Amino acid sequence: MPRLPRYYFLLLSLLLLAGFPANASSGSLPQLHAPWSDLLARHLRADGSLNYQGLLDDEDQLLTYLQAARRTPPQPSWSRAEQAAYWINVYNASSVSLTLQYYPVQSLSEVRVKTLGGYRPVWDAPEVQVGNQTYSLNQIERDILPKLLPGEPRLHFALNRAARSGPALLPTAYEGAQLEQQLTLQAQRFVNDALRNQLTPAQVQVSSLFDWHAAEFGQGAALLAFLNRYAATPIPATAQISYLPFDWSLNDSPAPAATAQRAGR
């Protein structure tokens, strides 16, 4: 497929901005998020890693999508699922865009963004603009999404942390009408991913995500019950649980083996 010229994306940006008013109906949302789906289809590898070099070549398309999304903030008429899908897509696209700004970088968590109050971790910097307001990635994850879908721990499997130990991105944009099925799919993919969790009858070694968000996933028997909802092989109640170190290195290449997860911080 030939590479489209840069001016094509500028023209597309103008058309999108003209075609998506701030009070856009929820029926237009699949069209709004279609450019993000297209980028994922082309640059998300089968192993879950991202081709950031290829994304750099298509950065104009990514920025075009974010511009259209910024001009189309969620509306009260949208369902909670539609609003949540919107914020997940914006979070993921924004985290990729921030990574591209500093690429090549070993870890996005090492980036410090200059703000009015000094330098902040990339997760805390108000770099995501929606409507007339700016948000940080952490605000979206910790404040906005939990209010839309309270008590929904599977949200943590949907967000791109640009890290090797993080959940692999879904290879398409999230949609309100499909959100339940998409979150279930992400839970199944992550729980059964041998590079991120080691599940055996005697011992369960799981991602640190389950430890960080224990209030939502539970601990001990409660965590085992959650895992068993999605695990391909049932885990007995007698299994011992431990947490694997989280590898924050950039998810631009796959880990060579499951043991690579123990090398991270």
DRENPA-3360 file (N, C-alpha, C; in nm, 2 decimals, always signed):
BEGIN
1 = MPRLPRYY = +0.09/-0.12/+0.00/+0.00/+0.00/+0.00/+0.09/+0.12/+0.00 ~ +0.08/+0.22/-0.10/+0.16/+0.33/-0.10/+0.14/+0.43/+0.01 ~ +0.25/+0.49/+0.06/+0.24/+0.59/+0.16/+0.17/+0.71/+0.12 ~ +0.06/+0.76/+0.19/-0.01/+0.88/+0.15/+0.07/+1.00/+0.19 ~ +0.06/+1.11/+0.11/+0.14/+1.23/+0.14/+0.09/+1.30/+0.26 ~ +0.17/+1.38/+0.32/+0.14/+1.45/+0.45/+0.02/+1.54/+0.43 ~ +0.01/+1.61/+0.31/-0.10/+1.70/+0.30/-0.24/+1.63/+0.30 ~ -0.24/+1.50/+0.27/-0.36/+1.42/+0.27/-0.42/+1.43/+0.41;
9 = FLLLSLLL = -0.33/+1.41/+0.51/-0.38/+1.40/+0.65/-0.42/+1.54/+0.70 ~ -0.36/+1.65/+0.65/-0.40/+1.78/+0.68/-0.54/+1.80/+0.63 ~ -0.56/+1.76/+0.51/-0.70/+1.78/+0.45/-0.80/+1.70/+0.53 ~ -0.76/+1.57/+0.56/-0.85/+1.48/+0.64/-0.88/+1.54/+0.77 ~ -0.78/+1.61/+0.83/-0.80/+1.67/+0.96/-0.91/+1.78/+0.95 ~ -0.90/+1.86/+0.85/-1.00/+1.97/+0.83/-1.14/+1.91/+0.81 ~ -1.14/+1.81/+0.73/-1.27/+1.75/+0.70/-1.33/+1.69/+0.83 ~ -1.25/+1.62/+0.91/-1.30/+1.56/+1.03/-1.34/+1.67/+1.13;
17 = LAGFPANA = -1.27/+1.77/+1.14/-1.30/+1.88/+1.24/-1.43/+1.95/+1.20 ~ -1.45/+1.95/+1.07/-1.58/+2.01/+1.02/-1.70/+1.92/+1.03 ~ -1.67/+1.79/+1.03/-1.77/+1.69/+1.03/-1.81/+1.64/+1.17 ~ -1.74/+1.67/+1.27/-1.77/+1.62/+1.40/-1.79/+1.74/+1.50 ~ -1.91/+1.79/+1.50/-1.94/+1.90/+1.59/-1.93/+1.86/+1.74 ~ -1.92/+1.95/+1.83/-1.90/+1.92/+1.97/-2.02/+1.84/+2.02 ~ -2.14/+1.85/+1.96/-2.25/+1.78/+2.01/-2.29/+1.66/+1.92 ~ -2.18/+1.60/+1.87/-2.20/+1.48/+1.78/-2.28/+1.37/+1.85;
25 = SSGSLPQL = -2.37/+1.31/+1.77/-2.45/+1.20/+1.82/-2.36/+1.08/+1.84 ~ -2.41/+0.98/+1.93/-2.33/+0.86/+1.95/-2.32/+0.78/+1.83 ~ -2.42/+0.79/+1.73/-2.42/+0.71/+1.61/-2.30/+0.74/+1.52 ~ -2.23/+0.85/+1.54/-2.11/+0.89/+1.46/-1.98/+0.84/+1.52 ~ -1.99/+0.78/+1.64/-1.87/+0.75/+1.71/-1.78/+0.64/+1.64 ~ -1.84/+0.54/+1.59/-1.75/+0.44/+1.51/-1.67/+0.51/+1.40 ~ -1.73/+0.61/+1.34/-1.66/+0.68/+1.23/-1.55/+0.77/+1.29 ~ -1.58/+0.83/+1.41/-1.48/+0.91/+1.48/-1.36/+0.83/+1.51;
33 = HAPWSDLL = -1.37/+0.71/+1.56/-1.26/+0.63/+1.61/-1.20/+0.54/+1.50 ~ -1.26/+0.55/+1.38/-1.21/+0.46/+1.27/-1.06/+0.49/+1.24 ~ -1.01/+0.61/+1.24/-0.86/+0.63/+1.21/-0.77/+0.56/+1.32 ~ -0.82/+0.56/+1.44/-0.74/+0.49/+1.55/-0.74/+0.34/+1.52 ~ -0.86/+0.28/+1.48/-0.86/+0.14/+1.45/-0.77/+0.11/+1.33 ~ -0.76/+0.20/+1.24/-0.68/+0.18/+1.12/-0.53/+0.17/+1.16 ~ -0.49/+0.26/+1.25/-0.35/+0.27/+1.30/-0.32/+0.14/+1.37 ~ -0.41/+0.09/+1.46/-0.39/-0.03/+1.53/-0.37/-0.15/+1.44;
41 = ARHLRADG = -0.46/-0.15/+1.34/-0.46/-0.27/+1.24/-0.32/-0.27/+1.17 ~ -0.26/-0.16/+1.15/-0.13/-0.16/+1.07/-0.01/-0.17/+1.16 ~ -0.02/-0.12/+1.28/+0.11/-0.11/+1.36/+0.11/-0.19/+1.49 ~ +0.00/-0.26/+1.53/+0.00/-0.35/+1.64/+0.04/-0.49/+1.59 ~ +0.15/-0.54/+1.64/+0.20/-0.67/+1.60/+0.12/-0.78/+1.67 ~ +0.12/-0.90/+1.61/+0.05/-1.02/+1.66/+0.09/-1.05/+1.80 ~ +0.22/-1.02/+1.84/+0.26/-1.05/+1.98/+0.22/-0.95/+2.08 ~ +0.16/-0.84/+2.03/+0.11/-0.73/+2.12/+0.20/-0.61/+2.13;
49 = SLNYQGLL = +0.32/-0.62/+2.07/+0.41/-0.51/+2.07/+0.37/-0.41/+1.96 ~ +0.42/-0.28/+1.98/+0.38/-0.18/+1.89/+0.50/-0.14/+1.80 ~ +0.47/-0.12/+1.67/+0.57/-0.07/+1.58/+0.57/+0.08/+1.58 ~ +0.65/+0.14/+1.68/+0.65/+0.28/+1.69/+0.72/+0.35/+1.58 ~ +0.82/+0.29/+1.51/+0.88/+0.35/+1.40/+0.78/+0.37/+1.29 ~ +0.70/+0.27/+1.26/+0.59/+0.28/+1.17/+0.49/+0.39/+1.21 ~ +0.46/+0.39/+1.33/+0.37/+0.50/+1.38/+0.42/+0.64/+1.36 ~ +0.55/+0.65/+1.38/+0.61/+0.78/+1.35/+0.59/+0.83/+1.21;
57 = DDEDQLLT = +0.59/+0.73/+1.11/+0.56/+0.77/+0.98/+0.41/+0.81/+0.96 ~ +0.33/+0.76/+1.04/+0.19/+0.79/+1.03/+0.14/+0.88/+1.15 ~ +0.23/+0.96/+1.20/+0.20/+1.04/+1.32/+0.09/+1.15/+1.28 ~ +0.09/+1.19/+1.15/-0.01/+1.29/+1.11/-0.15/+1.23/+1.13 ~ -0.16/+1.11/+1.09/-0.30/+1.04/+1.10/-0.34/+1.03/+1.25 ~ -0.24/+1.00/+1.34/-0.27/+0.99/+1.48/-0.31/+1.13/+1.54 ~ -0.24/+1.23/+1.50/-0.27/+1.37/+1.55/-0.41/+1.41/+1.49 ~ -0.44/+1.37/+1.37/-0.56/+1.41/+1.31/-0.68/+1.35/+1.39;
65 = YLQAARRT = -0.66/+1.22/+1.43/-0.76/+1.15/+1.51/-0.78/+1.22/+1.64 ~ -0.67/+1.25/+1.71/-0.68/+1.32/+1.84/-0.74/+1.46/+1.83 ~ -0.71/+1.53/+1.72/-0.78/+1.66/+1.70/-0.93/+1.65/+1.69 ~ -0.97/+1.55/+1.61/-1.11/+1.52/+1.60/-1.18/+1.48/+1.73 ~ -1.11/+1.40/+1.80/-1.16/+1.35/+1.93/-1.17/+1.47/+2.03 ~ -1.07/+1.55/+2.03/-1.07/+1.67/+2.12/-1.19/+1.76/+2.10 ~ -1.23/+1.77/+1.97/-1.34/+1.86/+1.94/-1.47/+1.79/+1.96 ~ -1.47/+1.66/+2.00/-1.60/+1.59/+2.02/-1.60/+1.53/+2.16;
73 = PPQPSWSR = -1.61/+1.62/+2.26/-1.61/+1.56/+2.40/-1.74/+1.48/+2.42 ~ -1.73/+1.39/+2.52/-1.85/+1.31/+2.55/-1.97/+1.40/+2.59 ~ -2.09/+1.35/+2.54/-2.21/+1.42/+2.57/-2.30/+1.35/+2.67 ~ -2.39/+1.42/+2.74/-2.48/+1.35/+2.84/-2.57/+1.25/+2.77 ~ -2.60/+1.27/+2.64/-2.69/+1.18/+2.57/-2.62/+1.05/+2.54 ~ -2.49/+1.04/+2.55/-2.42/+0.92/+2.52/-2.44/+0.83/+2.64 ~ -2.44/+0.70/+2.62/-2.44/+0.60/+2.73/-2.31/+0.60/+2.80 ~ -2.31/+0.54/+2.92/-2.19/+0.53/+3.00/-2.09/+0.45/+2.92;
81 = AEQAAYWI = -2.13/+0.34/+2.86/-2.04/+0.26/+2.78/-1.98/+0.34/+2.67 ~ -2.06/+0.42/+2.60/-2.00/+0.50/+2.49/-1.90/+0.60/+2.54 ~ -1.93/+0.66/+2.65/-1.84/+0.76/+2.71/-1.71/+0.69/+2.75 ~ -1.72/+0.57/+2.82/-1.60/+0.50/+2.86/-1.52/+0.46/+2.74 ~ -1.58/+0.41/+2.64/-1.51/+0.37/+2.52/-1.43/+0.49/+2.46 ~ -1.50/+0.60/+2.46/-1.43/+0.72/+2.41/-1.30/+0.75/+2.49 ~ -1.32/+0.75/+2.62/-1.20/+0.79/+2.71/-1.09/+0.68/+2.70 ~ -1.13/+0.55/+2.68/-1.02/+0.45/+2.67/-0.95/+0.48/+2.54;
89 = NVYNASSV = -1.02/+0.50/+2.43/-0.95/+0.53/+2.30/-0.86/+0.65/+2.31 ~ -0.91/+0.76/+2.37/-0.83/+0.88/+2.38/-0.71/+0.86/+2.47 ~ -0.73/+0.78/+2.58/-0.61/+0.75/+2.66/-0.51/+0.68/+2.58 ~ -0.55/+0.57/+2.51/-0.45/+0.49/+2.44/-0.38/+0.56/+2.33 ~ -0.46/+0.64/+2.25/-0.40/+0.72/+2.14/-0.31/+0.83/+2.20 ~ -0.34/+0.89/+2.31/-0.26/+0.99/+2.37/-0.13/+0.93/+2.43 ~ -0.14/+0.82/+2.49/-0.02/+0.76/+2.54/+0.08/+0.72/+2.43 ~ +0.03/+0.68/+2.31/+0.11/+0.65/+2.20/+0.17/+0.78/+2.14;
97 = SLTLQYYP = +0.09/+0.88/+2.13/+0.14/+1.01/+2.08/+0.25/+1.07/+2.17 ~ +0.23/+1.05/+2.30/+0.33/+1.10/+2.40/+0.46/+1.02/+2.38 ~ +0.45/+0.89/+2.36/+0.57/+0.81/+2.33/+0.64/+0.85/+2.21 ~ +0.57/+0.88/+2.10/+0.63/+0.92/+1.98/+0.70/+1.05/+1.99 ~ +0.66/+1.14/+2.08/+0.72/+1.27/+2.10/+0.86/+1.25/+2.16 ~ +0.89/+1.14/+2.23/+1.01/+1.12/+2.30/+1.09/+1.00/+2.24 ~ +1.03/+0.94/+2.14/+1.09/+0.82/+2.08/+1.22/+0.85/+2.00 ~ +1.32/+0.77/+2.02/+1.33/+0.64/+2.09/+1.35/+0.67/+2.24;
105 = VQSLSEVR = +1.28/+0.60/+2.33/+1.29/+0.61/+2.47/+1.28/+0.47/+2.53 ~ +1.36/+0.44/+2.63/+1.36/+0.31/+2.68/+1.23/+0.28/+2.76 ~ +1.18/+0.38/+2.83/+1.06/+0.36/+2.91/+0.98/+0.49/+2.91 ~ +0.85/+0.48/+2.89/+0.77/+0.61/+2.89/+0.77/+0.66/+3.04 ~ +0.78/+0.57/+3.14/+0.78/+0.61/+3.27/+0.90/+0.69/+3.32 ~ +1.00/+0.69/+3.24/+1.12/+0.77/+3.26/+1.11/+0.92/+3.21 ~ +1.01/+0.94/+3.13/+0.99/+1.07/+3.07/+0.93/+1.17/+3.18 ~ +0.99/+1.29/+3.18/+0.94/+1.40/+3.26/+0.90/+1.51/+3.17;
113 = VKTLGGYR = +0.77/+1.56/+3.18/+0.72/+1.66/+3.09/+0.72/+1.80/+3.16 ~ +0.77/+1.90/+3.09/+0.78/+2.03/+3.15/+0.64/+2.10/+3.16 ~ +0.60/+2.14/+3.27/+0.47/+2.20/+3.29/+0.49/+2.33/+3.37 ~ +0.38/+2.41/+3.39/+0.39/+2.53/+3.46/+0.44/+2.51/+3.60 ~ +0.41/+2.40/+3.66/+0.45/+2.37/+3.80/+0.59/+2.30/+3.81 ~ +0.66/+2.28/+3.70/+0.78/+2.21/+3.69/+0.77/+2.08/+3.61 ~ +0.86/+1.99/+3.63/+0.86/+1.87/+3.55/+0.78/+1.76/+3.62 ~ +0.69/+1.70/+3.55/+0.60/+1.59/+3.60/+0.62/+1.46/+3.53;
121 = PVWDAPEV = +0.60/+1.35/+3.59/+0.59/+1.22/+3.52/+0.49/+1.23/+3.41 ~ +0.51/+1.16/+3.30/+0.42/+1.17/+3.18/+0.28/+1.14/+3.22 ~ +0.26/+1.05/+3.32/+0.13/+1.01/+3.36/+0.05/+1.12/+3.43 ~ +0.12/+1.21/+3.49/+0.06/+1.32/+3.57/+0.05/+1.45/+3.50 ~ +0.11/+1.46/+3.38/+0.12/+1.59/+3.31/-0.02/+1.61/+3.23 ~ -0.07/+1.73/+3.24/-0.20/+1.76/+3.17/-0.18/+1.78/+3.02 ~ -0.16/+1.67/+2.95/-0.13/+1.67/+2.81/-0.24/+1.62/+2.72 ~ -0.36/+1.58/+2.78/-0.47/+1.53/+2.70/-0.58/+1.63/+2.70;
129 = QVGNQTYS = -0.60/+1.69/+2.58/-0.71/+1.79/+2.57/-0.83/+1.73/+2.51 ~ -0.94/+1.76/+2.58/-1.08/+1.72/+2.54/-1.17/+1.83/+2.56 ~ -1.23/+1.88/+2.46/-1.31/+2.00/+2.47/-1.22/+2.12/+2.50 ~ -1.26/+2.19/+2.60/-1.18/+2.31/+2.65/-1.10/+2.28/+2.77 ~ -1.09/+2.15/+2.81/-1.01/+2.12/+2.93/-0.90/+2.02/+2.90 ~ -0.80/+2.02/+2.98/-0.69/+1.93/+2.97/-0.68/+1.83/+3.09 ~ -0.64/+1.71/+3.06/-0.64/+1.61/+3.16/-0.51/+1.53/+3.15 ~ -0.47/+1.47/+3.26/-0.36/+1.38/+3.26/-0.41/+1.24/+3.24;
137 = LNQIERDI = -0.32/+1.15/+3.20/-0.35/+1.01/+3.18/-0.41/+0.95/+3.31 ~ -0.34/+0.99/+3.42/-0.39/+0.93/+3.55/-0.53/+0.98/+3.59 ~ -0.56/+1.11/+3.55/-0.70/+1.15/+3.58/-0.80/+1.07/+3.50 ~ -0.77/+1.03/+3.38/-0.86/+0.95/+3.30/-0.88/+0.82/+3.36 ~ -0.76/+0.76/+3.40/-0.77/+0.62/+3.46/-0.83/+0.62/+3.60 ~ -0.80/+0.71/+3.68/-0.83/+0.70/+3.82/-0.96/+0.78/+3.86 ~ -1.00/+0.88/+3.78/-1.11/+0.96/+3.81/-1.23/+0.94/+3.72 ~ -1.20/+0.96/+3.59/-1.31/+0.96/+3.49/-1.37/+0.82/+3.46;
145 = LPKLLPGE = -1.28/+0.73/+3.43/-1.33/+0.60/+3.39/-1.40/+0.52/+3.51 ~ -1.35/+0.53/+3.63/-1.42/+0.46/+3.75/-1.56/+0.52/+3.77 ~ -1.58/+0.65/+3.74/-1.71/+0.71/+3.76/-1.81/+0.66/+3.66 ~ -1.76/+0.63/+3.54/-1.84/+0.59/+3.43/-1.88/+0.44/+3.45 ~ -1.78/+0.36/+3.49/-1.80/+0.22/+3.51/-1.75/+0.18/+3.65 ~ -1.82/+0.21/+3.75/-1.78/+0.19/+3.89/-1.76/+0.04/+3.91 ~ -1.66/+0.00/+3.99/-1.63/-0.14/+4.02/-1.60/-0.23/+3.90 ~ -1.54/-0.17/+3.80/-1.51/-0.25/+3.68/-1.35/-0.26/+3.67;
153 = PRLHFALN = -1.30/-0.37/+3.73/-1.15/-0.38/+3.72/-1.09/-0.41/+3.59 ~ -1.18/-0.46/+3.49/-1.13/-0.50/+3.36/-1.08/-0.38/+3.28 ~ -1.11/-0.26/+3.33/-1.06/-0.14/+3.26/-0.91/-0.13/+3.26 ~ -0.85/-0.19/+3.36/-0.70/-0.19/+3.37/-0.64/-0.27/+3.26 ~ -0.71/-0.36/+3.20/-0.66/-0.44/+3.09/-0.68/-0.37/+2.95 ~ -0.75/-0.26/+2.95/-0.78/-0.19/+2.83/-0.69/-0.08/+2.80 ~ -0.61/-0.03/+2.90/-0.53/+0.09/+2.89/-0.38/+0.06/+2.85 ~ -0.33/+0.14/+2.76/-0.20/+0.12/+2.71/-0.10/+0.19/+2.80;
161 = RAARSGPA = -0.01/+0.11/+2.87/+0.09/+0.17/+2.96/+0.22/+0.18/+2.89 ~ +0.23/+0.15/+2.76/+0.35/+0.16/+2.68/+0.46/+0.08/+2.74 ~ +0.43/-0.03/+2.81/+0.52/-0.11/+2.89/+0.51/-0.26/+2.84 ~ +0.63/-0.32/+2.84/+0.63/-0.46/+2.80/+0.55/-0.55/+2.89 ~ +0.54/-0.52/+3.02/+0.46/-0.61/+3.10/+0.31/-0.57/+3.11 ~ +0.28/-0.45/+3.04/+0.14/-0.41/+3.04/+0.05/-0.49/+2.95 ~ -0.08/-0.48/+2.96/-0.17/-0.56/+2.87/-0.15/-0.51/+2.73 ~ -0.15/-0.61/+2.63/-0.14/-0.57/+2.49/-0.27/-0.50/+2.45;
169 = LLPTAYEG = -0.26/-0.40/+2.36/-0.37/-0.33/+2.31/-0.47/-0.42/+2.24 ~ -0.59/-0.39/+2.25/-0.69/-0.45/+2.16/-0.66/-0.40/+2.02 ~ -0.67/-0.49/+1.91/-0.63/-0.44/+1.78/-0.74/-0.36/+1.71 ~ -0.83/-0.30/+1.78/-0.93/-0.21/+1.72/-0.97/-0.11/+1.83 ~ -1.04/-0.01/+1.79/-1.09/+0.09/+1.88/-1.20/+0.03/+1.96 ~ -1.22/+0.08/+2.08/-1.33/+0.04/+2.17/-1.46/+0.11/+2.12 ~ -1.57/+0.04/+2.13/-1.70/+0.09/+2.09/-1.80/+0.07/+2.21 ~ -1.89/+0.16/+2.23/-1.98/+0.15/+2.34/-2.07/+0.02/+2.33;
177 = AQLEQQLT = -2.12/-0.01/+2.21/-2.20/-0.12/+2.19/-2.13/-0.25/+2.21 ~ -2.00/-0.25/+2.19/-1.92/-0.38/+2.21/-1.84/-0.38/+2.33 ~ -1.85/-0.28/+2.42/-1.76/-0.26/+2.53/-1.75/-0.38/+2.62 ~ -1.87/-0.44/+2.66/-1.87/-0.55/+2.75/-1.79/-0.67/+2.69 ~ -1.82/-0.70/+2.56/-1.75/-0.81/+2.50/-1.60/-0.78/+2.48 ~ -1.56/-0.65/+2.45/-1.42/-0.62/+2.44/-1.35/-0.63/+2.57 ~ -1.41/-0.58/+2.68/-1.34/-0.59/+2.81/-1.33/-0.74/+2.85 ~ -1.42/-0.82/+2.82/-1.41/-0.96/+2.85/-1.30/-1.03/+2.77;
185 = LQAQRFVN = -1.29/-0.99/+2.64/-1.18/-1.04/+2.56/-1.05/-1.00/+2.61 ~ -1.03/-0.87/+2.65/-0.91/-0.83/+2.71/-0.87/-0.90/+2.84 ~ -0.97/-0.93/+2.92/-0.94/-1.00/+3.05/-0.89/-1.14/+3.02 ~ -0.96/-1.21/+2.92/-0.92/-1.34/+2.88/-0.77/-1.34/+2.82 ~ -0.75/-1.24/+2.74/-0.61/-1.24/+2.68/-0.51/-1.21/+2.78 ~ -0.53/-1.12/+2.87/-0.43/-1.08/+2.97/-0.41/-1.20/+3.07 ~ -0.51/-1.25/+3.13/-0.50/-1.35/+3.23/-0.43/-1.47/+3.18 ~ -0.45/-1.51/+3.05/-0.39/-1.63/+3.00/-0.26/-1.60/+2.92;
193 = DALRNQLT = -0.21/-1.48/+2.93/-0.09/-1.44/+2.86/+0.03/-1.49/+2.94 ~ +0.10/-1.59/+2.89/+0.21/-1.65/+2.97/+0.33/-1.56/+2.99 ~ +0.34/-1.45/+2.91/+0.44/-1.36/+2.93/+0.42/-1.26/+3.04 ~ +0.29/-1.26/+3.09/+0.25/-1.16/+3.19/+0.20/-1.23/+3.32 ~ +0.15/-1.35/+3.31/+0.10/-1.43/+3.42/+0.14/-1.58/+3.41 ~ +0.18/-1.64/+3.52/+0.21/-1.78/+3.52/+0.11/-1.85/+3.61 ~ +0.02/-1.93/+3.55/-0.08/-2.00/+3.62/-0.06/-2.15/+3.62 ~ -0.04/-2.20/+3.74/-0.02/-2.35/+3.76/-0.11/-2.39/+3.87;
201 = PAQVQVSS = -0.14/-2.52/+3.88/-0.23/-2.56/+3.99/-0.16/-2.54/+4.13 ~ -0.03/-2.54/+4.14/+0.03/-2.52/+4.27/+0.06/-2.38/+4.31 ~ +0.10/-2.30/+4.20/+0.14/-2.16/+4.23/+0.09/-2.07/+4.12 ~ +0.05/-1.95/+4.16/+0.00/-1.85/+4.07/+0.09/-1.73/+4.08 ~ +0.16/-1.70/+3.97/+0.25/-1.58/+3.97/+0.18/-1.48/+3.87 ~ +0.13/-1.37/+3.92/+0.05/-1.28/+3.84/+0.12/-1.14/+3.83 ~ +0.07/-1.07/+3.73/+0.12/-0.93/+3.71/+0.10/-0.84/+3.84 ~ +0.19/-0.75/+3.85/+0.18/-0.65/+3.96/+0.06/-0.57/+3.95;
209 = LFDWHAAE = -0.01/-0.56/+3.83/-0.13/-0.49/+3.82/-0.23/-0.54/+3.92 ~ -0.24/-0.67/+3.94/-0.33/-0.72/+4.04/-0.30/-0.68/+4.18 ~ -0.18/-0.65/+4.21/-0.14/-0.60/+4.34/-0.17/-0.45/+4.36 ~ -0.13/-0.38/+4.26/-0.15/-0.23/+4.26/-0.30/-0.20/+4.27 ~ -0.39/-0.28/+4.21/-0.53/-0.25/+4.21/-0.60/-0.36/+4.29 ~ -0.55/-0.40/+4.40/-0.60/-0.51/+4.48/-0.74/-0.47/+4.54 ~ -0.77/-0.35/+4.56/-0.90/-0.30/+4.60/-1.01/-0.34/+4.51 ~ -0.97/-0.35/+4.38/-1.07/-0.39/+4.28/-1.07/-0.53/+4.24;
217 = FGQGAALL = -0.95/-0.59/+4.23/-0.94/-0.73/+4.19/-0.95/-0.83/+4.31 ~ -0.93/-0.78/+4.43/-0.93/-0.86/+4.55/-0.80/-0.93/+4.57 ~ -0.79/-1.00/+4.69/-0.66/-1.07/+4.72/-0.70/-1.21/+4.77 ~ -0.60/-1.30/+4.77/-0.63/-1.43/+4.81/-0.74/-1.50/+4.74 ~ -0.84/-1.55/+4.81/-0.95/-1.63/+4.75/-1.03/-1.54/+4.65 ~ -1.04/-1.41/+4.68/-1.12/-1.33/+4.59/-1.04/-1.31/+4.46 ~ -0.91/-1.29/+4.46/-0.83/-1.28/+4.34/-0.84/-1.41/+4.26 ~ -0.83/-1.52/+4.33/-0.84/-1.65/+4.26/-0.97/-1.67/+4.19;
225 = AFLNRYAA = -1.08/-1.62/+4.25/-1.21/-1.63/+4.19/-1.22/-1.54/+4.07 ~ -1.16/-1.42/+4.07/-1.16/-1.34/+3.96/-1.08/-1.40/+3.84 ~ -0.96/-1.46/+3.87/-0.88/-1.52/+3.77/-0.95/-1.64/+3.71 ~ -1.02/-1.71/+3.79/-1.09/-1.83/+3.74/-1.21/-1.80/+3.64 ~ -1.25/-1.67/+3.65/-1.36/-1.64/+3.55/-1.31/-1.63/+3.41 ~ -1.17/-1.62/+3.39/-1.11/-1.60/+3.26/-1.00/-1.70/+3.23 ~ -0.95/-1.77/+3.33/-0.84/-1.86/+3.30/-0.89/-1.98/+3.22 ~ -0.80/-2.02/+3.12/-0.83/-2.13/+3.04/-0.83/-2.26/+3.12;
233 = TPIPATAQ = -0.75/-2.27/+3.22/-0.74/-2.39/+3.30/-0.78/-2.35/+3.45 ~ -0.87/-2.42/+3.51/-0.91/-2.38/+3.64/-0.80/-2.38/+3.74 ~ -0.80/-2.28/+3.83/-0.70/-2.27/+3.94/-0.76/-2.32/+4.07 ~ -0.69/-2.41/+4.14/-0.75/-2.46/+4.26/-0.74/-2.36/+4.37 ~ -0.83/-2.37/+4.47/-0.83/-2.27/+4.58/-0.71/-2.28/+4.67 ~ -0.63/-2.39/+4.66/-0.51/-2.41/+4.74/-0.38/-2.34/+4.67 ~ -0.40/-2.29/+4.55/-0.28/-2.23/+4.48/-0.23/-2.11/+4.56 ~ -0.09/-2.10/+4.57/-0.03/-1.99/+4.63/-0.01/-1.87/+4.53;
241 = ISYLPFDW = -0.03/-1.75/+4.57/-0.02/-1.63/+4.48/+0.10/-1.55/+4.51 ~ +0.17/-1.51/+4.41/+0.28/-1.42/+4.42/+0.27/-1.32/+4.30 ~ +0.34/-1.21/+4.31/+0.33/-1.11/+4.21/+0.47/-1.09/+4.14 ~ +0.46/-1.08/+4.01/+0.58/-1.07/+3.92/+0.62/-0.92/+3.92 ~ +0.75/-0.89/+3.91/+0.79/-0.75/+3.89/+0.74/-0.70/+3.76 ~ +0.71/-0.57/+3.75/+0.66/-0.51/+3.63/+0.77/-0.45/+3.54 ~ +0.78/-0.50/+3.42/+0.88/-0.45/+3.33/+0.83/-0.33/+3.25 ~ +0.88/-0.21/+3.29/+0.84/-0.08/+3.23/+0.91/-0.05/+3.09;
249 = SLNDSPAP = +0.99/-0.14/+3.05/+1.06/-0.11/+2.92/+0.96/-0.10/+2.81 ~ +0.99/-0.02/+2.71/+0.89/+0.02/+2.61/+0.84/-0.11/+2.53 ~ +0.71/-0.11/+2.50/+0.65/-0.23/+2.44/+0.67/-0.22/+2.28 ~ +0.79/-0.19/+2.24/+0.81/-0.18/+2.10/+0.87/-0.31/+2.04 ~ +0.90/-0.41/+2.13/+0.95/-0.54/+2.09/+0.91/-0.64/+2.20 ~ +0.88/-0.76/+2.16/+0.83/-0.86/+2.25/+0.94/-0.91/+2.35 ~ +0.90/-0.95/+2.47/+1.00/-1.01/+2.56/+1.04/-1.14/+2.50 ~ +1.17/-1.18/+2.51/+1.22/-1.30/+2.46/+1.16/-1.43/+2.53;
257 = AATAQRAG = +1.12/-1.41/+2.65/+1.07/-1.53/+2.73/+0.99/-1.47/+2.85 ~ +0.91/-1.56/+2.91/+0.83/-1.52/+3.02/+0.92/-1.47/+3.13 ~ +1.04/-1.52/+3.15/+1.13/-1.48/+3.26/+1.17/-1.34/+3.24 ~ +1.15/-1.28/+3.12/+1.19/-1.14/+3.10/+1.11/-1.05/+3.19 ~ +0.99/-1.09/+3.23/+0.91/-1.01/+3.32/+0.97/-0.99/+3.45 ~ +1.06/-1.08/+3.50/+1.12/-1.06/+3.63/+1.24/-0.97/+3.63 ~ +1.27/-0.92/+3.51/+1.39/-0.83/+3.51/+1.35/-0.68/+3.53 ~ +1.22/-0.65/+3.52/+1.17/-0.51/+3.53/+1.17/-0.47/+3.67;
265 = R = +1.13/-0.34/+3.68/+1.12/-0.29/+3.82/+0.97/-0.29/+3.86;
% end
